[in-house]
Amino acid sequence: MRESRVQLASAFVAASLLLVVSVRLAYKFKSGNGRREASCVQSVQKSELTGIESIIGNTPLIQIKSLSAATGCTILAKAEHLNGASNTPKDRVALSILLSAESQSLLTPHSGDTVYEGTVGSTGIALATLCRARGYLAHICMPDDVATEKSDLLLKLGAMVERVRPALIVDPGHFVNVARSRAEEHTRDVLRKGRGFFADQFETQANWKAHYEGTGAEIWEQTDGRVDAFVAGAGTGGTISGVATYLKERNPDAEIVLADPQGSGLYNRVKYGVMFHDKEKEGTRRRHQVDTMVEGIGLTRSTKNFEMGRELIDDAVRVTDGQAMAMARWLVEKDGIFAGSSTAVNCFAAVKTALRLGPGHEIVTIICDSGTRHLSKFWAKAGHVGDSTSTTLDEVLKAP
C-alpha cells in the first residue's frame, strides 16, 4: 500500500507539471473566451527567473459557466491550481519568502541552509519544490490528521516531514511552533551544516505582498477593472488581504467577501470583531485546530497577514462541510472541475454573494488546488459523482 501511494504521488507530480506547461503554452498563443492573461509581474522581475520559478503566477482567469448561468452573474475563478511548483496559490508565497530571505542574506543557496515551515500541506509542497530548485533543503512540520497523500508527496519531493499531533497554537507542540523550534535548533548546532530558516508563512509580510503585487494586480488587469466582488477563504490570510488591498485602492466599492468553513473563528472576527465559534465550546471539539474536513483555510486565531486586510473585508459567508461537499460534486457534474475542499468553500460563498448582489455582477474567486490532494479525506466522504446530471443549485445551497 505504501509503495502504491508513493507511485501514485510520483505519477501525479509528473502529470501536474505536464498539465501546467501544456495549459500555459495554450494560453500563451491563444487567449480563450476573451479572457487575457495578465502581463503584470511581482516585484521580482520574472525575466530574471528561470526553471520552475518562471511558471509561477500569471494564471488564467476562467468562467465557471454553470454557476454563472444559475445566478445571472459572471462568476470567474483564478486558476491558481495551474501554478508550476505545488499547483496552488502557495507557489507565489513560497517564492516570495525565499527571494526575500535571499535578498536579506538570510539564505544562501547550496550552503546547507534548510527552510523550516509548519503547514497543512500546500505551502510545504511549494517550499519543498522551490527549495530544491534554489539550492536548499526543506523540513516540513504538519498535523498528523492531514490527508496522507500530502505527506507522501512531500517525501517524494525530497522534503523531511515531521507529523505531529494537532494542538492549539499556544501549545509548543503545535506544528508551527515545532517548525520554529527546529529552525532555531539547527542554527544553534555548530556541528550542522548551514543555517535553519523559519519561513513563518502566517506572519511574514512576504505573504500578502505576493498577492498584492501578483494575484490582485492580475485580477484587476484580466477583468479590465470590472470586479464587483472578490471571494476567498483565509488560511494565513495572505491571499484575501493582498488582493483586497490592491482592488480597494483602485475601486473602493469592490466588495471583499471571506469564505469561511465551519469551526473557524474568522467569520465571527469579520462579522462581530471576536474570534469565537460555538464549536469551540469546551467538550464540543472533535479536533484541536479547526473542526472541519476542509483543509487549507479556516483559523481559530488571527494572523498578521489576515489583520493586514481585515478592515477591508465587507462580508463573510460560513460554509458547512456538507455544503462544501455538495458544491465540490456540483463542480464535477456541471463543469468538469475536480477541485479540493477550499475551492468548494470559495465557490459556495461566491454563489451566495452572487445571489445577494443580484444578476449582472462580476465576481472573482480562487481555484486553490486539485481534488487529487484530497482523495483520502474530503473526497472519501464526498463520495462519487457517478452518472449524476440532475443536481440543482437549490439542493447544493440547502445541504446540511
Beta strands, then each sheet from edge to edge (+ up, - down):
strand 1: 61-63
strand 2: 74-79
strand 3: 114-118
strand 4: 137-143
strand 5: 160-164
strand 6: 196-198
strand 7: 229-232
strand 8: 255-261
strand 9: 315-319
strand 10: 362-367
sheet 1: 1+ 2- 10- 7- 8- 9-
sheet 2: 5+ 4+ 3+ 6+
end
